[in-house]
Amino acid sequence: MIRMILIQIWNERKTNAWLWAELLLVFVALWVVVDWTYVNVSTWCKPLGFDIENTYLVEMDVLTAGSVGYRSDTETRSDGQDLLDVLDRLRRHPEVECVSYSLNSYPYCGGNSWQYFMPQQDTIVFSRHVRQVSPDFFRVFRYENIDGSPSESLTNVHEWGKLIVSSNFWDARYPDGKDLLGQGFYISPDTTQLFTVAAVTNVVRYHDFDANNRYAAIANLSESVVATFSENNVPMLHICLRVKDGTKAGFAERMLQESPDYNVGNVYIKAIESFEGIRDNYLLDDMNAMKNRIFIMAFLLINIFLGVVGTFWYRTQQRRGELGLRMALGASRRGLNAALAGEGLLLLTLAAVPALLVCFNIGVADLLGANQLPWGVSRFAVDSLLTFALLAAMILGAIWYPAHQAMKIKPADALHDE
């Protein structure tokens, strides 16, 4: 069968040469589209490593002299001490499960802190994202320990001199992250204080379109440190809280109405926003860019589909008389369908071989613009199989219907046409 199809293709080589060139170009174009789609969909579907359901960001501020409600009788206490009292009041709220404070660390923050780390037994220095958080931060966002234990296991070990790191913190040396436990690191260039990894979490992504984020949590925000905060520092501290499951909707609105009861001294609750709203605002530009690219891809796919289908449809329609003649000479419909489908798929295969070489070199040259997923054999194989399957489906669909219609021709009409 294959030999006969190859002979048929060779006999019509002038026509098939153009078709082969078209399939080669279409394969490369579609492969690029498939790769971008595959990378972004697979990234979106990965676990985030945190949970923002029922969580809220509480913005704090400090009244200044001359403001309405300013109290001058609080000069014996720092604004940081008043802030700690506000936190205690929030923790006692009947609908609140836990409260944390942090700097540049909450999900979809956009702010970052970075530090250089140096292993105790090595001279390698690398930069990692640092999360400055209170112990309850892990409970608020339900970080998961790599050993499967709940977030309380992270809360209990978060203290000065200890590090809580993501499993990909040093993936070049510890790919699975399990052996990171107990390892010592200096925060370069200071080598006087050794920090020991006390717990390892699952990978915590920066946001939905980011594949990986390597971080270390440091306990440098003790309550004694927060107590020294002035009016300039208080707004910089991010208060995050989780409400209990089953809490009625409208918690933020109710909390703002009750906020005067939670203000201490000149420290007051300025605003409360759900993290779902923060997420939507943070991802707005990325989502718009994604939609634009999806529209462009849809346009390309439609054009590719129409081009491939139209070419093979016309090609099959032109062979209407040949198909009728073959049937007049005893060929079966099933056999003719198989021959036509085999011819289309073999042409696709012949075009796919050089096209895959081009695609592989595009990937190696890092020209794809989708870097969330490392380039490798598995990514190349998935892209190639999906592209081949899509084109094969288009070709088979374009061949089947006109062939089915052509086979209805009467043998006498077919002989007359010949």
Secondary structure, 3 states (H helix, E strand, C coil): CHHHHHHHHHHCHHHHHHHHHHHHHHHHHHHHHHHHHHHHHHHHHCCCCCCCCCEEEEEEEECCCCCCCCCCCCCCCCHHHHHHHHHHHHHCCCCEEEEEEEECCCCCCCCCCEEEEEECCCCCCEEEEEEEECCCHHHHCCCCECCCCCCHHHHCCCCCCEEEEECCCCCCCCCCCHHHCCCEEEEECCCCCEEEEEEEECCCCCCCCCCCCCEEEECCCCHHHHCCCCCCCHHHCEEEEEECCCCCCCHHHHHHHHHHHHCECCEEEEEEEEHHHHHHHHCHHHHHHHHHHHHHHHHHHHHHHHHHHHHHHHHHHHCHHHHHHHHHCCCCHHHHHHHHHHHHHHHHHHHHHHHHHHHHHHHHCCCCCCCCCCCCHHHHHHHHHHHHHHHHHHHHHHHHHHHHHHCCCCHHHHHHHC
